[in-house]
Amino acid sequence: MAVTHFDVGGYRLAAEITGDGSPTVVFSSGSGDAGEPWGPTITSLSSRVQVLTYARAGIGQSDALPSSAPRSLSDAADELRRLLEATELPGPFVLVGHSIGGIIAQVFAARWPDRLAGLVLVDPSDVQLWLDIDTPKPVVADGDRDDHASFDIKVGAEDSAASMQRLEIPSVVITSRVGRWLESKTPHLWKPFSLVELDARWQRKHRELAAGLGAEHRVASEGGHYVQVDQPEVVVESLDHVIRMIPTSKSAG
């Protein structure tokens, strides 16, 4: 797929746009990821849609941020808003987000609900967890490039909490399978929580998120955090379901 660079205000983001259907489905990836993890989902969709994948600043072929200061999740959501404006693609959009990209999508939905026709969150991050552990992580890198962006986690947790608002659009929260935390190779990083406690917390937080958003909740039965890679049919079914639920007039822009 051809990459196009769009100016979003002093720097450029790399994006790939494919398909010619409606609505446009926008994918917001996890930390350090561009669009590649969404490949199995995109190729398996039964809905005829237009698709946009992109890389945040400092990831893949996108430029670095002008400043190295940690940013908020709201900043990243606003970056996505500016990208969508730069593409001149017609909305409203269906937004699909994974991991930290899921929280960015959640923040976007709370700030610009009129721009969205649907929302799918794939194993979204528990941002507060980074602050609740014995050795808190006040800053989390967004990828491993030398010029990567970073997130201010205290502000990010506030962004996440403030964006838990009931949505008036079809939406689904997908959680990775029960027990996947028990296979973590780095249990020492998550003290004082045991892996059993972490696993229970992850499931509970996602149930609470789905209830707060008024979203359907689905739980994967296979794989790990990358549900869209390990069990893509769960994401595909959820996304096709959301698209079918969109009123015809809205999906047509």
Secondary structure by P-SEA (a helix, b strand, c coil): cbbbbbbcccbbbbbbbbbccccbbbbbbccccccccaaaaaaacccbbbbbbbbcccccccccccccccccaaaaaaaaaaaaaaaccccccbbbbcaaaaaaaaaaaaaccccccbbbbcccccccccccccccccccccccccbbbbbaaaaaaaaaaaaccccccbbbbbbcccccccccccccccccccaaaaaaaaaaaaaaaaaaacbbbbbbcccccccccccaaaaaaaaaaaaaacccccccc
